[in-house]
């Protein structure tokens, strides 16, 4: 049973924007902390942003001020607005859900999406 479905990835030039969306169920959206992680080729998965109770947010230093995480209560989805994209943002982006609240640790999340590719050209 698929519980998290990402969409919105693609190819964009440096300085451009993309909006990722993670669709889930009402049960997960209302009761779990939600996060975005990314994994570039040949690198370990890293934290990007997290949100809990659709209010509290937390960002990695590398994206703070450029990315915005938000919840869409009408669609039970979590969005990641990515502005001023850089080539180093190129990665597969994963949505995740966990019951440990607001966290940047991947082991705090036990439900993962399949990932969506984001490629930023220079």
MDTraj code that builds the backbone (N, CA, C; nanometers):
import mdtraj as md
import numpy as np

residues = "UNK UNK UNK UNK UNK UNK UNK UNK UNK UNK UNK UNK UNK UNK UNK UNK UNK UNK UNK UNK UNK UNK UNK UNK UNK UNK UNK UNK UNK UNK UNK UNK UNK UNK UNK UNK UNK UNK UNK UNK UNK UNK UNK UNK UNK UNK UNK UNK UNK UNK UNK UNK UNK UNK UNK UNK UNK UNK UNK UNK UNK UNK UNK UNK UNK UNK UNK UNK UNK UNK UNK UNK UNK UNK UNK UNK UNK UNK UNK UNK UNK UNK UNK UNK UNK UNK UNK UNK UNK UNK UNK UNK UNK UNK UNK UNK UNK UNK UNK UNK UNK UNK UNK UNK UNK UNK UNK UNK UNK UNK UNK UNK UNK UNK UNK UNK UNK UNK UNK UNK UNK UNK".split()
xyz = np.array([
    [0.0846, -0.1185, 0.0000],
    [0.0000, 0.0000, 0.0000],
    [0.0885, 0.1239, 0.0000],
    [0.0733, 0.2067, -0.1051],
    [0.1528, 0.3273, -0.1168],
    [0.0931, 0.4338, -0.0273],
    [0.1740, 0.4914, 0.0601],
    [0.1233, 0.5892, 0.1548],
    [0.1720, 0.7301, 0.1276],
    [0.2843, 0.7441, 0.0571],
    [0.3388, 0.8751, 0.0233],
    [0.3694, 0.8755, -0.1262],
    [0.3200, 0.9743, -0.1978],
    [0.3422, 0.9835, -0.3411],
    [0.3947, 1.1231, -0.3740],
    [0.5212, 1.1291, -0.4205],
    [0.5812, 1.2577, -0.4566],
    [0.5528, 1.2918, -0.6023],
    [0.5506, 1.4201, -0.6313],
    [0.5371, 1.4683, -0.7680],
    [0.5999, 1.6067, -0.7781],
    [0.6243, 1.6502, -0.9008],
    [0.6720, 1.7860, -0.9226],
    [0.8182, 1.8005, -0.9580],
    [0.8915, 1.6918, -0.9602],
    [1.0319, 1.7021, -0.9975],
    [1.0490, 1.7339, -1.1440],
    [1.1731, 1.7616, -1.1836],
    [1.2003, 1.7918, -1.3235],
    [1.3346, 1.8579, -1.3422],
    [1.3521, 1.9170, -1.4592],
    [1.4763, 1.9843, -1.4967],
    [1.4532, 2.1348, -1.4976],
    [1.5421, 2.2083, -1.4335],
    [1.5298, 2.3532, -1.4272],
    [1.6682, 2.4151, -1.4328],
    [1.6769, 2.5373, -1.4831],
    [1.8044, 2.6068, -1.4849],
    [1.8341, 2.6672, -1.3491],
    [1.9614, 2.6881, -1.3228],
    [2.0025, 2.7515, -1.1976],
    [1.9315, 2.8857, -1.1817],
    [1.8852, 2.9119, -1.0594],
    [1.8094, 3.0332, -1.0328],
    [1.6597, 3.0156, -1.0475],
    [1.6183, 2.9047, -1.1035],
    [1.4773, 2.8780, -1.1248],
    [1.4097, 2.8177, -1.0021],
    [1.2828, 2.7804, -1.0200],
    [1.2021, 2.7282, -0.9097],
    [1.1312, 2.5992, -0.9498],
    [1.1063, 2.5169, -0.8500],
    [1.0235, 2.3978, -0.8644],
    [0.9415, 2.3812, -0.7373],
    [0.8274, 2.3155, -0.7520],
    [0.7418, 2.2868, -0.6358],
    [0.7164, 2.1378, -0.6312],
    [0.7620, 2.0751, -0.5234],
    [0.7371, 1.9330, -0.5027],
    [0.6139, 1.9170, -0.4140],
    [0.5415, 1.8099, -0.4378],
    [0.4251, 1.7800, -0.3562],
    [0.4306, 1.6349, -0.3108],
    [0.3849, 1.6099, -0.1898],
    [0.3812, 1.4753, -0.1337],
    [0.2386, 1.4496, -0.0868],
    [0.1684, 1.3658, -0.1597],
    [0.0312, 1.3329, -0.1249],
    [0.0289, 1.2147, -0.0292],
    [-0.0567, 1.2253, 0.0714],
    [-0.0663, 1.1164, 0.1681],
    [-0.2101, 1.1020, 0.2153],
    [-0.2305, 1.0267, 0.3197],
    [-0.3638, 1.0086, 0.3738],
    [-0.3892, 1.1098, 0.4847],
    [-0.5135, 1.1298, 0.5166],
    [-0.5484, 1.2219, 0.6246],
    [-0.4902, 1.1741, 0.7567],
    [-0.4871, 1.0431, 0.7772],
    [-0.4348, 0.9879, 0.9032],
    [-0.2875, 1.0240, 0.9217],
    [-0.2109, 1.0090, 0.8159],
    [-0.0683, 1.0409, 0.8248],
    [-0.0472, 1.1910, 0.8332],
    [-0.1169, 1.2665, 0.7500],
    [-0.0977, 1.4119, 0.7459],
    [-0.1263, 1.4751, 0.8810],
    [-0.2277, 1.4266, 0.9500],
    [-0.2692, 1.4901, 1.0758],
    [-0.1935, 1.4396, 1.1973],
    [-0.1263, 1.3255, 1.1866],
    [-0.0690, 1.2640, 1.3063],
    [0.0836, 1.2443, 1.3016],
    [0.1440, 1.2674, 1.1862],
    [0.2862, 1.2411, 1.1727],
    [0.3636, 1.3679, 1.1421],
    [0.4895, 1.3695, 1.1849],
    [0.5797, 1.4699, 1.1333],
    [0.6160, 1.4327, 0.9897],
    [0.6269, 1.5311, 0.9039],
    [0.6564, 1.5075, 0.7628],
    [0.7886, 1.5752, 0.7280],
    [0.8670, 1.5076, 0.6438],
    [0.9955, 1.5655, 0.6063],
    [1.0298, 1.5402, 0.4612],
    [1.1248, 1.6194, 0.4124],
    [1.1827, 1.5989, 0.2804],
    [1.3321, 1.5733, 0.2984],
    [1.3795, 1.4733, 0.2291],
    [1.5210, 1.4394, 0.2242],
    [1.5634, 1.4343, 0.0778],
    [1.6928, 1.4351, 0.0546],
    [1.7421, 1.4216, -0.0823],
    [1.8699, 1.3403, -0.0843],
    [1.8919, 1.2771, -0.1990],
    [2.0130, 1.1970, -0.2162],
    [2.0695, 1.2205, -0.3549],
    [2.1863, 1.2803, -0.3575],
    [2.2561, 1.3022, -0.4838],
    [2.3346, 1.1764, -0.5203],
    [2.3667, 1.1623, -0.6460],
    [2.4391, 1.0448, -0.6927],
    [2.5723, 1.0311, -0.6193],
    [2.5947, 0.9148, -0.5626],
    [2.7194, 0.8870, -0.4942],
    [2.7318, 0.9465, -0.3556],
    [2.6237, 1.0049, -0.3062],
    [2.6274, 1.0680, -0.1737],
    [2.5216, 1.0072, -0.0826],
    [2.5352, 1.0323, 0.0458],
    [2.4381, 0.9835, 0.1413],
    [2.3122, 1.0700, 0.1394],
    [2.2034, 1.0111, 0.1829],
    [2.0785, 1.0863, 0.1927],
    [2.0929, 1.1941, 0.2988],
    [2.0416, 1.3138, 0.2691],
    [2.0523, 1.4237, 0.3639],
    [1.9179, 1.4904, 0.3848],
    [1.9037, 1.5490, 0.5019],
    [1.7814, 1.6182, 0.5410],
    [1.7682, 1.7495, 0.4654],
    [1.6426, 1.7831, 0.4304],
    [1.6149, 1.9102, 0.3637],
    [1.5253, 1.9981, 0.4500],
    [1.4065, 1.9474, 0.4842],
    [1.3103, 2.0280, 0.5599],
    [1.2088, 1.9368, 0.6259],
    [1.1467, 1.9874, 0.7334],
    [1.0448, 1.9096, 0.8040],
    [0.9351, 2.0012, 0.8536],
    [0.8168, 1.9425, 0.8755],
    [0.7033, 2.0173, 0.9273],
    [0.6218, 1.9251, 1.0171],
    [0.5650, 1.9831, 1.1229],
    [0.4807, 1.9054, 1.2125],
    [0.3614, 1.9893, 1.2525],
    [0.2479, 1.9256, 1.2634],
    [0.1228, 1.9922, 1.2990],
    [0.0931, 2.1096, 1.2048],
    [0.1475, 2.1015, 1.0847],
    [0.1273, 2.2034, 0.9814],
    [0.1665, 2.3435, 1.0276],
    [0.2523, 2.3514, 1.1271],
    [0.2915, 2.4828, 1.1778],
    [0.4414, 2.4936, 1.2015],
    [0.4957, 2.4043, 1.2785],
    [0.6377, 2.4130, 1.3102],
    [0.7199, 2.3584, 1.1952],
    [0.8251, 2.4301, 1.1586],
    [0.9106, 2.3905, 1.0472],
    [1.0573, 2.3916, 1.0882],
    [1.1352, 2.3203, 1.0091],
    [1.2786, 2.3056, 1.0389],
    [1.3482, 2.2846, 0.9056],
    [1.4612, 2.3546, 0.8845],
    [1.5303, 2.3489, 0.7562],
    [1.6787, 2.3166, 0.7736],
    [1.7338, 2.2512, 0.6749],
    [1.8781, 2.2373, 0.6686],
    [1.9388, 2.3727, 0.6350],
    [2.0585, 2.3979, 0.6848],
    [2.1245, 2.5270, 0.6607],
    [2.1411, 2.5536, 0.5111],
    [2.1624, 2.4479, 0.4351],
    [2.1910, 2.4635, 0.2926],
    [2.0711, 2.5126, 0.2116],
    [1.9518, 2.5015, 0.2668],
    [1.8328, 2.5413, 0.1907],
    [1.7531, 2.6526, 0.2590],
    [1.7886, 2.6846, 0.3825],
    [1.7109, 2.7854, 0.4556],
    [1.7142, 2.9181, 0.3803],
    [1.5966, 2.9773, 0.3653],
    [1.5857, 3.1032, 0.2918],
    [1.5564, 3.0847, 0.1439],
    [1.5740, 2.9619, 0.0937],
    [1.5451, 2.9331, -0.0479],
    [1.4279, 2.8358, -0.0624],
    [1.4145, 2.7440, 0.0308],
    [1.3084, 2.6434, 0.0259],
    [1.2049, 2.6735, 0.1330],
    [1.0788, 2.6382, 0.1035],
    [0.9706, 2.6552, 0.1999],
    [0.8859, 2.5290, 0.2035],
    [0.8698, 2.4723, 0.3223],
    [0.7848, 2.3550, 0.3386],
    [0.6507, 2.4012, 0.3946],
    [0.5433, 2.3419, 0.3448],
    [0.4109, 2.3814, 0.3909],
    [0.3148, 2.2642, 0.3768],
    [0.2063, 2.2710, 0.4522],
    [0.1049, 2.1675, 0.4451],
    [-0.0208, 2.2182, 0.3757],
    [-0.0831, 2.1326, 0.2984],
    [-0.2082, 2.1647, 0.2300],
    [-0.3169, 2.0790, 0.2946],
    [-0.3939, 2.1396, 0.3841],
    [-0.4927, 2.0624, 0.4590],
    [-0.6078, 2.0148, 0.3704],
    [-0.6342, 2.0846, 0.2633],
    [-0.7433, 2.0446, 0.1745],
    [-0.7095, 1.9184, 0.0957],
    [-0.5801, 1.8992, 0.0708],
    [-0.5372, 1.7861, -0.0117],
    [-0.4589, 1.6810, 0.0676],
    [-0.4414, 1.7033, 0.1978],
    [-0.3591, 1.6112, 0.2792],
    [-0.2238, 1.5904, 0.2110],
    [-0.1572, 1.7016, 0.1838],
    [-0.0294, 1.6967, 0.1127],
    [0.0691, 1.7922, 0.1769],
    [0.1947, 1.7621, 0.1601],
    [0.3017, 1.8494, 0.2060],
    [0.3796, 1.8946, 0.0828],
    [0.3989, 2.0247, 0.0730],
    [0.4667, 2.0820, -0.0426],
    [0.6045, 2.1343, -0.0052],
    [0.6922, 2.1341, -0.1025],
    [0.8258, 2.1923, -0.0856],
    [0.8480, 2.2882, -0.2020],
    [0.8391, 2.4169, -0.1735],
    [0.8658, 2.5199, -0.2737],
    [1.0149, 2.5473, -0.2755],
    [1.0766, 2.5289, -0.3904],
    [1.2213, 2.5444, -0.4021],
    [1.2510, 2.6593, -0.4968],
    [1.3090, 2.7651, -0.4434],
    [1.3431, 2.8834, -0.5223],
    [1.4937, 2.9020, -0.5283],
    [1.5379, 2.9805, -0.6239],
    [1.6798, 3.0079, -0.6413],
    [1.7609, 2.8788, -0.6393],
    [1.7188, 2.7846, -0.7185],
    [1.7829, 2.6535, -0.7203],
    [1.9257, 2.6623, -0.7729],
    [2.0099, 2.5751, -0.7176],
    [2.1503, 2.5694, -0.7538],
    [2.1834, 2.4298, -0.8076],
    [2.2877, 2.4169, -0.8876],
    [2.3240, 2.2838, -0.9383],
    [2.3457, 2.1815, -0.8262],
    [2.3939, 2.2275, -0.7121],
    [2.4168, 2.1345, -0.6006],
    [2.2880, 2.0867, -0.5353],
    [2.1739, 2.1406, -0.5775],
    [2.0446, 2.0895, -0.5301],
    [1.9994, 1.9679, -0.6099],
    [2.0716, 1.9339, -0.7144],
    [2.0368, 1.8180, -0.7963],
    [2.0420, 1.6907, -0.7129],
    [1.9317, 1.6161, -0.7121],
    [1.9220, 1.4948, -0.6309],
    [1.7851, 1.4312, -0.6535],
    [1.7701, 1.3107, -0.5998],
    [1.6374, 1.2513, -0.5868],
    [1.5820, 1.2970, -0.4524],
    [1.4629, 1.3544, -0.4562],
    [1.4002, 1.4063, -0.3352],
    [1.2946, 1.3080, -0.2857],
    [1.3017, 1.2793, -0.1561],
    [1.2119, 1.1834, -0.0939],
    [1.1254, 1.2515, 0.0124],
    [0.9998, 1.2172, 0.0129],
    [0.9091, 1.2570, 0.1192],
    [0.9075, 1.1466, 0.2239],
    [0.8946, 1.1852, 0.3507],
    [0.8947, 1.0866, 0.4574],
    [0.7987, 1.1284, 0.5673],
    [0.7491, 1.0288, 0.6404],
    [0.6597, 1.0544, 0.7536],
    [0.7081, 0.9741, 0.8732],
    [0.7005, 1.0375, 0.9906],
    [0.7442, 0.9693, 1.1104],
    [0.6671, 1.0186, 1.2305],
    [0.6688, 0.9420, 1.3349],
    [0.5882, 0.9753, 1.4525],
    [0.6685, 1.0421, 1.5627],
    [0.7910, 1.0846, 1.5317],
    [0.8771, 1.1441, 1.6335],
    [0.8822, 1.2950, 1.6252],
    [0.7807, 1.3552, 1.5659],
    [0.7743, 1.5000, 1.5659],
    [0.8680, 1.5641, 1.4666],
    [0.9170, 1.6811, 1.4992],
    [1.0025, 1.7583, 1.4108],
    [1.1460, 1.7087, 1.4213],
    [1.1973, 1.6533, 1.3139],
    [1.3306, 1.5937, 1.3199],
    [1.4011, 1.6019, 1.1866],
    [1.5338, 1.6162, 1.1937],
    [1.6171, 1.6127, 1.0749],
    [1.6888, 1.4797, 1.0588],
    [1.6580, 1.3840, 1.1418],
    [1.7231, 1.2527, 1.1366],
    [1.6388, 1.1572, 1.0520],
    [1.7030, 1.0884, 0.9609],
    [1.6288, 0.9968, 0.8747],
    [1.5701, 0.8807, 0.9537],
    [1.6345, 0.8420, 1.0642],
    [1.5823, 0.7297, 1.1428],
    [1.4612, 0.7673, 1.2271],
    [1.4203, 0.8933, 1.2212],
    [1.2966, 0.9362, 1.2870],
    [1.1743, 0.9120, 1.1991],
    [1.1989, 0.8715, 1.0750],
    [1.0911, 0.8535, 0.9781],
    [1.0830, 0.7062, 0.9373],
    [0.9623, 0.6533, 0.9358],
    [0.9467, 0.5128, 0.9025],
    [0.8600, 0.4872, 0.7800],
    [0.8116, 0.5929, 0.7167],
    [0.7336, 0.5781, 0.5936],
    [0.8004, 0.6671, 0.4890],
    [0.8318, 0.6081, 0.3733],
    [0.9052, 0.6812, 0.2699],
    [0.8337, 0.6696, 0.1352],
    [0.8427, 0.7778, 0.0583],
    [0.7933, 0.7749, -0.0782],
    [0.8974, 0.7167, -0.1727],
    [0.8621, 0.7103, -0.2987],
    [0.9497, 0.6480, -0.3982],
    [1.0544, 0.7447, -0.4535],
    [1.0374, 0.8726, -0.4305],
    [1.1352, 0.9723, -0.4739],
    [1.1000, 1.0356, -0.6068],
    [1.1463, 1.1593, -0.6252],
    [1.1280, 1.2302, -0.7506],
    [1.2582, 1.3043, -0.7842],
    [1.2979, 1.2979, -0.9101],
    [1.4267, 1.3535, -0.9515],
    [1.4157, 1.5047, -0.9746],
    [1.5110, 1.5766, -0.9187],
    [1.5259, 1.7199, -0.9442],
    [1.6649, 1.7420, -1.0025],
    [1.6702, 1.8035, -1.1183],
    [1.7974, 1.8308, -1.1842],
    [1.8071, 1.9804, -1.2133],
    [1.9144, 2.0417, -1.1652],
    [1.9362, 2.1847, -1.1847],
    [2.0589, 2.2024, -1.2729],
    [2.0407, 2.2609, -1.3883],
    [2.1515, 2.2811, -1.4815],
    [2.2159, 2.4173, -1.4588],
    [2.3446, 2.4244, -1.4860],
    [2.4178, 2.5504, -1.4653],
    [2.4169, 2.6370, -1.5886],
])
top = md.Topology()
chain = top.add_chain()
for i, resn in enumerate(residues, 1):
    res = top.add_residue(resn, chain, resSeq=i)
    for name in ("N", "CA", "C"):
        top.add_atom(name, md.element.get_by_symbol(name[0]), res)
traj = md.Trajectory(xyz[None], top)
